[in-house]
Amino acid sequence: MENRLSIREELTGKTEMSPENENDLFERLEEIERDGKIADPLPKADWIAIAVTFFVLGVFPLLYYAIKLS
């Protein structure tokens, strides 16, 4: 609790935000600190899609042009 209060005390008035927005920012920071995560991790299907996209758009064009120019 001390860390949250010290962060709030240290940043209050220095964010150049309206008091309502500043308070919302502090509440979100406290929630992130409490839960320990910002967003849910990506599912396995998304990681597979990222890998496929990387190879199709990144590696295969390089191989194609390397073979074509040889």
Predicted model as a PDB file, atoms N, CA, C, CB and O in Angstrom, pLDDT in the B-factor column:
MODEL        1                                                                  
ATOM      1  N   MET A   1       0.830  -1.187   0.000  1.00 50.00           N  
ATOM      2  CA  MET A   1       0.000   0.000   0.000  1.00 50.00           C  
ATOM      3  C   MET A   1       0.872   1.248   0.000  1.00 50.00           C  
ATOM      4  CB  MET A   1      -0.943   0.000   1.207  1.00 50.00           C  
ATOM      5  O   MET A   1       0.502   2.272  -0.575  1.00 50.00           O  
ATOM      6  N   GLU A   2       2.029   1.159   0.645  1.00 54.00           N  
ATOM      7  CA  GLU A   2       2.912   2.319   0.708  1.00 54.00           C  
ATOM      8  C   GLU A   2       3.373   2.738  -0.681  1.00 54.00           C  
ATOM      9  CB  GLU A   2       4.118   2.019   1.591  1.00 54.00           C  
ATOM     10  O   GLU A   2       3.453   3.931  -0.974  1.00 54.00           O  
ATOM     11  N   ASN A   3       3.680   1.760  -1.545  1.00 59.00           N  
ATOM     12  CA  ASN A   3       4.134   2.087  -2.899  1.00 59.00           C  
ATOM     13  C   ASN A   3       3.054   2.824  -3.676  1.00 59.00           C  
ATOM     14  CB  ASN A   3       4.542   0.817  -3.647  1.00 59.00           C  
ATOM     15  O   ASN A   3       3.344   3.786  -4.387  1.00 59.00           O  
ATOM     16  N   ARG A   4       1.817   2.379  -3.546  1.00 55.00           N  
ATOM     17  CA  ARG A   4       0.716   3.026  -4.268  1.00 55.00           C  
ATOM     18  C   ARG A   4       0.527   4.458  -3.788  1.00 55.00           C  
ATOM     19  CB  ARG A   4      -0.591   2.231  -4.090  1.00 55.00           C  
ATOM     20  O   ARG A   4       0.323   5.367  -4.592  1.00 55.00           O  
ATOM     21  N   LEU A   5       0.593   4.652  -2.496  1.00 60.00           N  
ATOM     22  CA  LEU A   5       0.420   6.002  -1.965  1.00 60.00           C  
ATOM     23  C   LEU A   5       1.577   6.897  -2.372  1.00 60.00           C  
ATOM     24  CB  LEU A   5       0.293   5.967  -0.441  1.00 60.00           C  
ATOM     25  O   LEU A   5       1.371   8.065  -2.703  1.00 60.00           O  
ATOM     26  N   SER A   6       2.781   6.367  -2.353  1.00 63.00           N  
ATOM     27  CA  SER A   6       3.923   7.193  -2.716  1.00 63.00           C  
ATOM     28  C   SER A   6       3.885   7.549  -4.203  1.00 63.00           C  
ATOM     29  CB  SER A   6       5.233   6.472  -2.374  1.00 63.00           C  
ATOM     30  O   SER A   6       4.248   8.663  -4.579  1.00 63.00           O  
ATOM     31  N   ILE A   7       3.449   6.614  -5.051  1.00 73.00           N  
ATOM     32  CA  ILE A   7       3.319   6.916  -6.480  1.00 73.00           C  
ATOM     33  C   ILE A   7       2.251   7.978  -6.693  1.00 73.00           C  
ATOM     34  CB  ILE A   7       2.976   5.639  -7.284  1.00 73.00           C  
ATOM     35  O   ILE A   7       2.450   8.927  -7.452  1.00 73.00           O  
ATOM     36  N   ARG A   8       1.125   7.813  -6.025  1.00 78.00           N  
ATOM     37  CA  ARG A   8       0.042   8.797  -6.143  1.00 78.00           C  
ATOM     38  C   ARG A   8       0.510  10.165  -5.660  1.00 78.00           C  
ATOM     39  CB  ARG A   8      -1.198   8.343  -5.338  1.00 78.00           C  
ATOM     40  O   ARG A   8       0.265  11.177  -6.316  1.00 78.00           O  
ATOM     41  N   GLU A   9       1.181  10.193  -4.519  1.00 79.00           N  
ATOM     42  CA  GLU A   9       1.659  11.460  -3.974  1.00 79.00           C  
ATOM     43  C   GLU A   9       2.726  12.082  -4.869  1.00 79.00           C  
ATOM     44  CB  GLU A   9       2.211  11.255  -2.565  1.00 79.00           C  
ATOM     45  O   GLU A   9       2.765  13.300  -5.040  1.00 79.00           O  
ATOM     46  N   GLU A  10       3.588  11.247  -5.439  1.00 80.00           N  
ATOM     47  CA  GLU A  10       4.676  11.760  -6.270  1.00 80.00           C  
ATOM     48  C   GLU A  10       4.168  12.333  -7.585  1.00 80.00           C  
ATOM     49  CB  GLU A  10       5.684  10.662  -6.547  1.00 80.00           C  
ATOM     50  O   GLU A  10       4.710  13.327  -8.068  1.00 80.00           O  
ATOM     51  N   LEU A  11       3.136  11.729  -8.176  1.00 80.00           N  
ATOM     52  CA  LEU A  11       2.676  12.142  -9.501  1.00 80.00           C  
ATOM     53  C   LEU A  11       1.500  13.113  -9.485  1.00 80.00           C  
ATOM     54  CB  LEU A  11       2.298  10.940 -10.284  1.00 80.00           C  
ATOM     55  O   LEU A  11       1.207  13.729 -10.509  1.00 80.00           O  
ATOM     56  N   THR A  12       0.826  13.264  -8.362  1.00 82.00           N  
ATOM     57  CA  THR A  12      -0.342  14.138  -8.303  1.00 82.00           C  
ATOM     58  C   THR A  12       0.039  15.557  -8.702  1.00 82.00           C  
ATOM     59  CB  THR A  12      -0.959  14.125  -6.895  1.00 82.00           C  
ATOM     60  O   THR A  12       0.932  16.166  -8.113  1.00 82.00           O  
ATOM     61  N   GLY A  13      -0.655  16.072  -9.714  1.00 82.00           N  
ATOM     62  CA  GLY A  13      -0.437  17.431 -10.173  1.00 82.00           C  
ATOM     63  C   GLY A  13       0.668  17.578 -11.199  1.00 82.00           C  
ATOM     64  O   GLY A  13       0.856  18.668 -11.739  1.00 82.00           O  
ATOM     65  N   LYS A  14       1.405  16.517 -11.483  1.00 83.00           N  
ATOM     66  CA  LYS A  14       2.524  16.612 -12.417  1.00 83.00           C  
ATOM     67  C   LYS A  14       2.222  15.968 -13.773  1.00 83.00           C  
ATOM     68  CB  LYS A  14       3.749  15.966 -11.812  1.00 83.00           C  
ATOM     69  O   LYS A  14       3.065  15.999 -14.670  1.00 83.00           O  
ATOM     70  N   THR A  15       1.043  15.391 -13.931  1.00 83.00           N  
ATOM     71  CA  THR A  15       0.708  14.699 -15.183  1.00 83.00           C  
ATOM     72  C   THR A  15       0.078  15.622 -16.204  1.00 83.00           C  
ATOM     73  CB  THR A  15      -0.226  13.546 -14.909  1.00 83.00           C  
ATOM     74  O   THR A  15      -0.112  15.227 -17.355  1.00 83.00           O  
ATOM     75  N   GLU A  16      -0.249  16.836 -15.814  1.00 85.00           N  
ATOM     76  CA  GLU A  16      -0.923  17.812 -16.677  1.00 85.00           C  
ATOM     77  C   GLU A  16      -2.244  17.270 -17.217  1.00 85.00           C  
ATOM     78  CB  GLU A  16      -0.013  18.207 -17.839  1.00 85.00           C  
ATOM     79  O   GLU A  16      -2.642  17.580 -18.340  1.00 85.00           O  
ATOM     80  N   MET A  17      -2.919  16.454 -16.402  1.00 85.00           N  
ATOM     81  CA  MET A  17      -4.235  15.920 -16.742  1.00 85.00           C  
ATOM     82  C   MET A  17      -5.264  16.544 -15.810  1.00 85.00           C  
ATOM     83  CB  MET A  17      -4.260  14.362 -16.640  1.00 85.00           C  
ATOM     84  O   MET A  17      -4.931  17.096 -14.762  1.00 85.00           O  
ATOM     85  N   SER A  18      -6.518  16.440 -16.221  1.00 88.00           N  
ATOM     86  CA  SER A  18      -7.578  16.902 -15.327  1.00 88.00           C  
ATOM     87  C   SER A  18      -7.605  15.982 -14.104  1.00 88.00           C  
ATOM     88  CB  SER A  18      -8.975  16.920 -16.055  1.00 88.00           C  
ATOM     89  O   SER A  18      -7.176  14.832 -14.189  1.00 88.00           O  
ATOM     90  N   PRO A  19      -8.098  16.473 -12.983  1.00 86.00           N  
ATOM     91  CA  PRO A  19      -8.115  15.641 -11.760  1.00 86.00           C  
ATOM     92  C   PRO A  19      -8.871  14.324 -11.942  1.00 86.00           C  
ATOM     93  CB  PRO A  19      -8.743  16.421 -10.612  1.00 86.00           C  
ATOM     94  O   PRO A  19      -8.475  13.305 -11.376  1.00 86.00           O  
ATOM     95  N   GLU A  20      -9.955  14.330 -12.726  1.00 90.00           N  
ATOM     96  CA  GLU A  20     -10.714  13.104 -12.945  1.00 90.00           C  
ATOM     97  C   GLU A  20      -9.883  12.075 -13.714  1.00 90.00           C  
ATOM     98  CB  GLU A  20     -12.012  13.411 -13.703  1.00 90.00           C  
ATOM     99  O   GLU A  20      -9.841  10.898 -13.357  1.00 90.00           O  
ATOM    100  N   ASN A  21      -9.225  12.542 -14.774  1.00 89.00           N  
ATOM    101  CA  ASN A  21      -8.394  11.639 -15.566  1.00 89.00           C  
ATOM    102  C   ASN A  21      -7.177  11.163 -14.776  1.00 89.00           C  
ATOM    103  CB  ASN A  21      -7.944  12.327 -16.852  1.00 89.00           C  
ATOM    104  O   ASN A  21      -6.766  10.008 -14.890  1.00 89.00           O  
ATOM    105  N   GLU A  22      -6.621  12.038 -13.996  1.00 88.00           N  
ATOM    106  CA  GLU A  22      -5.470  11.675 -13.178  1.00 88.00           C  
ATOM    107  C   GLU A  22      -5.855  10.605 -12.159  1.00 88.00           C  
ATOM    108  CB  GLU A  22      -4.903  12.913 -12.467  1.00 88.00           C  
ATOM    109  O   GLU A  22      -5.106   9.651 -11.948  1.00 88.00           O  
ATOM    110  N   ASN A  23      -7.012  10.758 -11.529  1.00 87.00           N  
ATOM    111  CA  ASN A  23      -7.485   9.774 -10.564  1.00 87.00           C  
ATOM    112  C   ASN A  23      -7.736   8.431 -11.261  1.00 87.00           C  
ATOM    113  CB  ASN A  23      -8.773  10.274  -9.866  1.00 87.00           C  
ATOM    114  O   ASN A  23      -7.410   7.378 -10.715  1.00 87.00           O  
ATOM    115  N   ASP A  24      -8.315   8.470 -12.467  1.00 90.00           N  
ATOM    116  CA  ASP A  24      -8.542   7.248 -13.230  1.00 90.00           C  
ATOM    117  C   ASP A  24      -7.220   6.560 -13.554  1.00 90.00           C  
ATOM    118  CB  ASP A  24      -9.310   7.557 -14.521  1.00 90.00           C  
ATOM    119  O   ASP A  24      -7.121   5.336 -13.463  1.00 90.00           O  
ATOM    120  N   LEU A  25      -6.209   7.329 -13.930  1.00 87.00           N  
ATOM    121  CA  LEU A  25      -4.881   6.789 -14.198  1.00 87.00           C  
ATOM    122  C   LEU A  25      -4.329   6.075 -12.972  1.00 87.00           C  
ATOM    123  CB  LEU A  25      -3.927   7.904 -14.635  1.00 87.00           C  
ATOM    124  O   LEU A  25      -3.807   4.966 -13.084  1.00 87.00           O  
ATOM    125  N   PHE A  26      -4.437   6.698 -11.806  1.00 85.00           N  
ATOM    126  CA  PHE A  26      -3.922   6.089 -10.583  1.00 85.00           C  
ATOM    127  C   PHE A  26      -4.677   4.810 -10.247  1.00 85.00           C  
ATOM    128  CB  PHE A  26      -4.012   7.074  -9.419  1.00 85.00           C  
ATOM    129  O   PHE A  26      -4.071   3.835  -9.805  1.00 85.00           O  
ATOM    130  N   GLU A  27      -5.991   4.801 -10.451  1.00 86.00           N  
ATOM    131  CA  GLU A  27      -6.770   3.590 -10.191  1.00 86.00           C  
ATOM    132  C   GLU A  27      -6.349   2.456 -11.120  1.00 86.00           C  
ATOM    133  CB  GLU A  27      -8.268   3.873 -10.354  1.00 86.00           C  
ATOM    134  O   GLU A  27      -6.250   1.307 -10.689  1.00 86.00           O  
ATOM    135  N   ARG A  28      -6.102   2.769 -12.390  1.00 85.00           N  
ATOM    136  CA  ARG A  28      -5.662   1.737 -13.339  1.00 85.00           C  
ATOM    137  C   ARG A  28      -4.271   1.224 -12.989  1.00 85.00           C  
ATOM    138  CB  ARG A  28      -5.671   2.287 -14.772  1.00 85.00           C  
ATOM    139  O   ARG A  28      -4.011   0.025 -13.083  1.00 85.00           O  
ATOM    140  N   LEU A  29      -3.376   2.120 -12.588  1.00 83.00           N  
ATOM    141  CA  LEU A  29      -2.042   1.688 -12.175  1.00 83.00           C  
ATOM    142  C   LEU A  29      -2.119   0.773 -10.958  1.00 83.00           C  
ATOM    143  CB  LEU A  29      -1.155   2.902 -11.867  1.00 83.00           C  
ATOM    144  O   LEU A  29      -1.394  -0.219 -10.881  1.00 83.00           O  
ATOM    145  N   GLU A  30      -2.988   1.096 -10.012  1.00 80.00           N  
ATOM    146  CA  GLU A  30      -3.161   0.255  -8.836  1.00 80.00           C  
ATOM    147  C   GLU A  30      -3.728  -1.107  -9.217  1.00 80.00           C  
ATOM    148  CB  GLU A  30      -4.074   0.940  -7.821  1.00 80.00           C  
ATOM    149  O   GLU A  30      -3.324  -2.124  -8.652  1.00 80.00           O  
ATOM    150  N   GLU A  31      -4.659  -1.140 -10.171  1.00 82.00           N  
ATOM    151  CA  GLU A  31      -5.238  -2.404 -10.626  1.00 82.00           C  
ATOM    152  C   GLU A  31      -4.179  -3.275 -11.304  1.00 82.00           C  
ATOM    153  CB  GLU A  31      -6.409  -2.141 -11.591  1.00 82.00           C  
ATOM    154  O   GLU A  31      -4.114  -4.479 -11.058  1.00 82.00           O  
ATOM    155  N   ILE A  32      -3.357  -2.672 -12.150  1.00 81.00           N  
ATOM    156  CA  ILE A  32      -2.286  -3.409 -12.825  1.00 81.00           C  
ATOM    157  C   ILE A  32      -1.297  -3.943 -11.802  1.00 81.00           C  
ATOM    158  CB  ILE A  32      -1.563  -2.511 -13.853  1.00 81.00           C  
ATOM    159  O   ILE A  32      -0.857  -5.088 -11.898  1.00 81.00           O  
ATOM    160  N   GLU A  33      -0.951  -3.126 -10.835  1.00 80.00           N  
ATOM    161  CA  GLU A  33      -0.004  -3.538  -9.805  1.00 80.00           C  
ATOM    162  C   GLU A  33      -0.588  -4.664  -8.955  1.00 80.00           C  
ATOM    163  CB  GLU A  33       0.378  -2.343  -8.918  1.00 80.00           C  
ATOM    164  O   GLU A  33       0.131  -5.585  -8.567  1.00 80.00           O  
ATOM    165  N   ARG A  34      -1.872  -4.597  -8.667  1.00 81.00           N  
ATOM    166  CA  ARG A  34      -2.524  -5.606  -7.839  1.00 81.00           C  
ATOM    167  C   ARG A  34      -2.647  -6.935  -8.573  1.00 81.00           C  
ATOM    168  CB  ARG A  34      -3.901  -5.123  -7.405  1.00 81.00           C  
ATOM    169  O   ARG A  34      -2.352  -7.988  -8.007  1.00 81.00           O  
ATOM    170  N   ASP A  35      -3.087  -6.889  -9.848  1.00 80.00           N  
ATOM    171  CA  ASP A  35      -3.305  -8.112 -10.618  1.00 80.00           C  
ATOM    172  C   ASP A  35      -2.014  -8.671 -11.200  1.00 80.00           C  
ATOM    173  CB  ASP A  35      -4.291  -7.852 -11.732  1.00 80.00           C  
ATOM    174  O   ASP A  35      -1.916  -9.874 -11.442  1.00 80.00           O  
ATOM    175  N   GLY A  36      -1.036  -7.824 -11.424  1.00 78.00           N  
ATOM    176  CA  GLY A  36       0.242  -8.268 -11.945  1.00 78.00           C  
ATOM    177  C   GLY A  36       0.255  -8.506 -13.443  1.00 78.00           C  
ATOM    178  O   GLY A  36       1.224  -9.055 -13.967  1.00 78.00           O  
ATOM    179  N   LYS A  37      -0.799  -8.106 -14.146  1.00 76.00           N  
ATOM    180  CA  LYS A  37      -0.812  -8.273 -15.596  1.00 76.00           C  
ATOM    181  C   LYS A  37      -1.617  -7.142 -16.225  1.00 76.00           C  
ATOM    182  CB  LYS A  37      -1.400  -9.656 -15.994  1.00 76.00           C  
ATOM    183  O   LYS A  37      -2.545  -6.606 -15.620  1.00 76.00           O  
ATOM    184  N   ILE A  38      -1.247  -6.798 -17.438  1.00 77.00           N  
ATOM    185  CA  ILE A  38      -1.946  -5.727 -18.145  1.00 77.00           C  
ATOM    186  C   ILE A  38      -3.029  -6.314 -19.043  1.00 77.00           C  
ATOM    187  CB  ILE A  38      -0.954  -4.881 -18.976  1.00 77.00           C  
ATOM    188  O   ILE A  38      -4.146  -5.799 -19.105  1.00 77.00           O  
ATOM    189  N   ALA A  39      -2.688  -7.391 -19.735  1.00 77.00           N  
ATOM    190  CA  ALA A  39      -3.631  -8.028 -20.648  1.00 77.00           C  
ATOM    191  C   ALA A  39      -3.453  -9.534 -20.557  1.00 77.00           C  
ATOM    192  CB  ALA A  39      -3.429  -7.531 -22.110  1.00 77.00           C  
ATOM    193  O   ALA A  39      -2.414 -10.020 -20.110  1.00 77.00           O  
ATOM    194  N   ASP A  40      -4.472 -10.268 -20.982  1.00 82.00           N  
ATOM    195  CA  ASP A  40      -4.380 -11.717 -20.999  1.00 82.00           C  
ATOM    196  C   ASP A  40      -3.340 -12.160 -22.020  1.00 82.00           C  
ATOM    197  CB  ASP A  40      -5.747 -12.346 -21.312  1.00 82.00           C  
ATOM    198  O   ASP A  40      -3.170 -11.505 -23.048  1.00 82.00           O  
ATOM    199  N   PRO A  41      -2.642 -13.261 -21.752  1.00 86.00           N  
ATOM    200  CA  PRO A  41      -1.669 -13.755 -22.727  1.00 86.00           C  
ATOM    201  C   PRO A  41      -2.356 -14.217 -24.003  1.00 86.00           C  
ATOM    202  CB  PRO A  41      -0.850 -14.900 -22.132  1.00 86.00           C  
ATOM    203  O   PRO A  41      -3.532 -14.580 -23.996  1.00 86.00           O  
ATOM    204  N   LEU A  42      -1.599 -14.197 -25.104  1.00 92.00           N  
ATOM    205  CA  LEU A  42      -2.159 -14.621 -26.386  1.00 92.00           C  
ATOM    206  C   LEU A  42      -2.419 -16.120 -26.394  1.00 92.00           C  
ATOM    207  CB  LEU A  42      -1.217 -14.243 -27.535  1.00 92.00           C  
ATOM    208  O   LEU A  42      -1.630 -16.889 -25.845  1.00 92.00           O  
ATOM    209  N   PRO A  43      -3.520 -16.542 -27.010  1.00 96.00           N  
ATOM    210  CA  PRO A  43      -3.756 -17.982 -27.138  1.00 96.00           C  
ATOM    211  C   PRO A  43      -2.795 -18.608 -28.157  1.00 96.00           C  
ATOM    212  CB  PRO A  43      -5.219 -18.250 -27.553  1.00 96.00           C  
ATOM    213  O   PRO A  43      -2.162 -17.902 -28.943  1.00 96.00           O  
ATOM    214  N   LYS A  44      -2.697 -19.927 -28.129  1.00 97.00           N  
ATOM    215  CA  LYS A  44      -1.756 -20.644 -28.983  1.00 97.00           C  
ATOM    216  C   LYS A  44      -2.053 -20.398 -30.465  1.00 97.00           C  
ATOM    217  CB  LYS A  44      -1.803 -22.143 -28.677  1.00 97.00           C  
ATOM    218  O   LYS A  44      -1.126 -20.312 -31.271  1.00 97.00           O  
ATOM    219  N   ALA A  45      -3.313 -20.286 -30.826  1.00 97.00           N  
ATOM    220  CA  ALA A  45      -3.692 -20.057 -32.229  1.00 97.00           C  
ATOM    221  C   ALA A  45      -3.124 -18.730 -32.739  1.00 97.00           C  
ATOM    222  CB  ALA A  45      -5.231 -20.069 -32.383  1.00 97.00           C  
ATOM    223  O   ALA A  45      -2.715 -18.640 -33.897  1.00 97.00           O  
ATOM    224  N   ASP A  46      -3.096 -17.724 -31.907  1.00 97.00           N  
ATOM    225  CA  ASP A  46      -2.536 -16.432 -32.315  1.00 97.00           C  
ATOM    226  C   ASP A  46      -1.031 -16.533 -32.548  1.00 97.00           C  
ATOM    227  CB  ASP A  46      -2.833 -15.362 -31.255  1.00 97.00           C  
ATOM    228  O   ASP A  46      -0.511 -15.945 -33.496  1.00 97.00           O  
ATOM    229  N   TRP A  47      -0.327 -17.277 -31.686  1.00 97.00           N  
ATOM    230  CA  TRP A  47       1.113 -17.462 -31.869  1.00 97.00           C  
ATOM    231  C   TRP A  47       1.402 -18.195 -33.171  1.00 97.00           C  
ATOM    232  CB  TRP A  47       1.713 -18.233 -30.684  1.00 97.00           C  
ATOM    233  O   TRP A  47       2.360 -17.868 -33.871  1.00 97.00           O  
ATOM    234  N   ILE A  48       0.574 -19.186 -33.500  1.00 98.00           N  
ATOM    235  CA  ILE A  48       0.743 -19.916 -34.755  1.00 98.00           C  
ATOM    236  C   ILE A  48       0.511 -18.982 -35.937  1.00 98.00           C  
ATOM    237  CB  ILE A  48      -0.222 -21.120 -34.822  1.00 98.00           C  
ATOM    238  O   ILE A  48       1.262 -19.014 -36.912  1.00 98.00           O  
ATOM    239  N   ALA A  49      -0.527 -18.149 -35.854  1.00 98.00           N  
ATOM    240  CA  ALA A  49      -0.819 -17.197 -36.927  1.00 98.00           C  
ATOM    241  C   ALA A  49       0.327 -16.193 -37.091  1.00 98.00           C  
ATOM    242  CB  ALA A  49      -2.142 -16.454 -36.640  1.00 98.00           C  
ATOM    243  O   ALA A  49       0.658 -15.817 -38.215  1.00 98.00           O  
ATOM    244  N   ILE A  50       0.922 -15.765 -36.006  1.00 97.00           N  
ATOM    245  CA  ILE A  50       2.058 -14.839 -36.070  1.00 97.00           C  
ATOM    246  C   ILE A  50       3.231 -15.502 -36.775  1.00 97.00           C  
ATOM    247  CB  ILE A  50       2.474 -14.378 -34.654  1.00 97.00           C  
ATOM    248  O   ILE A  50       3.872 -14.884 -37.626  1.00 97.00           O  
ATOM    249  N   ALA A  51       3.520 -16.754 -36.431  1.00 97.00           N  
ATOM    250  CA  ALA A  51       4.641 -17.472 -37.045  1.00 97.00           C  
ATOM    251  C   ALA A  51       4.411 -17.678 -38.532  1.00 97.00           C  
ATOM    252  CB  ALA A  51       4.855 -18.822 -36.359  1.00 97.00           C  
ATOM    253  O   ALA A  51       5.323 -17.476 -39.334  1.00 97.00           O  
ATOM    254  N   VAL A  52       3.209 -18.075 -38.907  1.00 97.00           N  
ATOM    255  CA  VAL A  52       2.888 -18.297 -40.323  1.00 97.00           C  
ATOM    256  C   VAL A  52       3.018 -16.984 -41.091  1.00 97.00           C  
ATOM    257  CB  VAL A  52       1.452 -18.882 -40.483  1.00 97.00           C  
ATOM    258  O   VAL A  52       3.592 -16.961 -42.180  1.00 97.00           O  
ATOM    259  N   THR A  53       2.498 -15.903 -40.541  1.00 97.00           N  
ATOM    260  CA  THR A  53       2.593 -14.596 -41.193  1.00 97.00           C  
ATOM    261  C   THR A  53       4.046 -14.171 -41.358  1.00 97.00           C  
ATOM    262  CB  THR A  53       1.824 -13.541 -40.390  1.00 97.00           C  
ATOM    263  O   THR A  53       4.422 -13.630 -42.398  1.00 97.00           O  
ATOM    264  N   PHE A  54       4.861 -14.412 -40.339  1.00 97.00           N  
ATOM    265  CA  PHE A  54       6.273 -14.061 -40.412  1.00 97.00           C  
ATOM    266  C   PHE A  54       6.957 -14.801 -41.562  1.00 97.00           C  
ATOM    267  CB  PHE A  54       6.972 -14.380 -39.083  1.00 97.00           C  
ATOM    268  O   PHE A  54       7.701 -14.202 -42.339  1.00 97.00           O  
ATOM    269  N   PHE A  55       6.702 -16.094 -41.663  1.00 96.00           N  
ATOM    270  CA  PHE A  55       7.360 -16.862 -42.717  1.00 96.00           C  
ATOM    271  C   PHE A  55       6.823 -16.505 -44.100  1.00 96.00           C  
ATOM    272  CB  PHE A  55       7.187 -18.350 -42.465  1.00 96.00           C  
ATOM    273  O   PHE A  55       7.596 -16.378 -45.050  1.00 96.00           O  
ATOM    274  N   VAL A  56       5.516 -16.345 -44.221  1.00 96.00           N  
ATOM    275  CA  VAL A  56       4.918 -16.047 -45.524  1.00 96.00           C  
ATOM    276  C   VAL A  56       5.301 -14.649 -46.004  1.00 96.00           C  
ATOM    277  CB  VAL A  56       3.392 -16.175 -45.451  1.00 96.00           C  
ATOM    278  O   VAL A  56       5.624 -14.474 -47.180  1.00 96.00           O  
ATOM    279  N   LEU A  57       5.273 -13.667 -45.135  1.00 96.00           N  
ATOM    280  CA  LEU A  57       5.549 -12.294 -45.556  1.00 96.00           C  
ATOM    281  C   LEU A  57       7.000 -11.872 -45.342  1.00 96.00           C  
ATOM    282  CB  LEU A  57       4.646 -11.352 -44.818  1.00 96.00           C  
ATOM    283  O   LEU A  57       7.432 -10.861 -45.895  1.00 96.00           O  
ATOM    284  N   GLY A  58       7.752 -12.622 -44.554  1.00 95.00           N  
ATOM    285  CA  GLY A  58       9.110 -12.225 -44.250  1.00 95.00           C  
ATOM    286  C   GLY A  58      10.170 -13.104 -44.876  1.00 95.00           C  
ATOM    287  O   GLY A  58      11.073 -12.601 -45.544  1.00 95.00           O  
ATOM    288  N   VAL A  59      10.079 -14.397 -44.676  1.00 95.00           N  
ATOM    289  CA  VAL A  59      11.139 -15.302 -45.111  1.00 95.00           C  
ATOM    290  C   VAL A  59      10.945 -15.755 -46.552  1.00 95.00           C  
ATOM    291  CB  VAL A  59      11.200 -16.511 -44.197  1.00 95.00           C  
ATOM    292  O   VAL A  59      11.894 -15.728 -47.335  1.00 95.00           O  
ATOM    293  N   PHE A  60       9.749 -16.165 -46.913  1.00 95.00           N  
ATOM    294  CA  PHE A  60       9.519 -16.684 -48.268  1.00 95.00           C  
ATOM    295  C   PHE A  60       9.828 -15.668 -49.371  1.00 95.00           C  
ATOM    296  CB  PHE A  60       8.085 -17.136 -48.398  1.00 95.00           C  
ATOM    297  O   PHE A  60      10.426 -16.052 -50.376  1.00 95.00           O  
ATOM    298  N   PRO A  61       9.453 -14.397 -49.237  1.00 94.00           N  
ATOM    299  CA  PRO A  61       9.846 -13.438 -50.288  1.00 94.00           C  
ATOM    300  C   PRO A  61      11.363 -13.309 -50.431  1.00 94.00           C  
ATOM    301  CB  PRO A  61       9.250 -12.066 -49.988  1.00 94.00           C  
ATOM    302  O   PRO A  61      11.872 -13.172 -51.543  1.00 94.00           O  
ATOM    303  N   LEU A  62      12.076 -13.352 -49.322  1.00 94.00           N  
ATOM    304  CA  LEU A  62      13.537 -13.282 -49.389  1.00 94.00           C  
ATOM    305  C   LEU A  62      14.105 -14.498 -50.109  1.00 94.00           C  
ATOM    306  CB  LEU A  62      14.136 -13.176 -47.979  1.00 94.00           C  
ATOM    307  O   LEU A  62      14.995 -14.363 -50.949  1.00 94.00           O  
ATOM    308  N   LEU A  63      13.607 -15.660 -49.794  1.00 94.00           N  
ATOM    309  CA  LEU A  63      14.066 -16.873 -50.471  1.00 94.00           C  
ATOM    310  C   LEU A  63      13.716 -16.840 -51.957  1.00 94.00           C  
ATOM    311  CB  LEU A  63      13.451 -18.116 -49.814  1.00 94.00           C  
ATOM    312  O   LEU A  63      14.525 -17.230 -52.799  1.00 94.00           O  
ATOM    313  N   TYR A  64      12.524 -16.379 -52.270  1.00 95.00           N  
ATOM    314  CA  TYR A  64      12.087 -16.302 -53.669  1.00 95.00           C  
ATOM    315  C   TYR A  64      13.026 -15.413 -54.481  1.00 95.00           C  
ATOM    316  CB  TYR A  64      10.642 -15.768 -53.756  1.00 95.00           C  
ATOM    317  O   TYR A  64      13.497 -15.810 -55.547  1.00 95.00           O  
ATOM    318  N   TYR A  65      13.295 -14.214 -53.977  1.00 94.00           N  
ATOM    319  CA  TYR A  65      14.168 -13.287 -54.715  1.00 94.00           C  
ATOM    320  C   TYR A  65      15.621 -13.764 -54.739  1.00 94.00           C  
ATOM    321  CB  TYR A  65      14.097 -11.889 -54.093  1.00 94.00           C  
ATOM    322  O   TYR A  65      16.337 -13.527 -55.712  1.00 94.00           O  
ATOM    323  N   ALA A  66      16.059 -14.436 -53.669  1.00 94.00           N  
ATOM    324  CA  ALA A  66      17.414 -14.975 -53.651  1.00 94.00           C  
ATOM    325  C   ALA A  66      17.575 -16.049 -54.714  1.00 94.00           C  
ATOM    326  CB  ALA A  66      17.752 -15.541 -52.269  1.00 94.00           C  
ATOM    327  O   ALA A  66      18.603 -16.106 -55.389  1.00 94.00           O  
ATOM    328  N   ILE A  67      16.573 -16.898 -54.866  1.00 94.00           N  
ATOM    329  CA  ILE A  67      16.625 -17.950 -55.883  1.00 94.00           C  
ATOM    330  C   ILE A  67      16.476 -17.357 -57.293  1.00 94.00           C  
ATOM    331  CB  ILE A  67      15.520 -19.001 -55.624  1.00 94.00           C  
ATOM    332  O   ILE A  67      17.162 -17.765 -58.230  1.00 94.00           O  
ATOM    333  N   LYS A  68      15.566 -16.390 -57.416  1.00 92.00           N  
ATOM    334  CA  LYS A  68      15.309 -15.778 -58.725  1.00 92.00           C  
ATOM    335  C   LYS A  68      16.532 -15.016 -59.234  1.00 92.00           C  
ATOM    336  CB  LYS A  68      14.101 -14.834 -58.642  1.00 92.00           C  
ATOM    337  O   LYS A  68      16.814 -15.045 -60.432  1.00 92.00           O  
ATOM    338  N   LEU A  69      17.254 -14.343 -58.360  1.00 89.00           N  
ATOM    339  CA  LEU A  69      18.419 -13.553 -58.771  1.00 89.00           C  
ATOM    340  C   LEU A  69      19.680 -14.398 -58.956  1.00 89.00           C  
ATOM    341  CB  LEU A  69      18.686 -12.471 -57.748  1.00 89.00           C  
ATOM    342  O   LEU A  69      20.667 -13.917 -59.511  1.00 89.00           O  
ATOM    343  N   SER A  70      19.657 -15.628 -58.505  1.00 79.00           N  
ATOM    344  CA  SER A  70      20.843 -16.494 -58.624  1.00 79.00           C  
ATOM    345  C   SER A  70      21.108 -16.889 -60.036  1.00 79.00           C  
ATOM    346  CB  SER A  70      20.689 -17.731 -57.790  1.00 79.00           C  
ATOM    347  O   SER A  70      22.066 -17.613 -60.306  1.00 79.00           O  
TER     348      SER A  70                                                      
ENDMDL                                                                          
END                                                                             
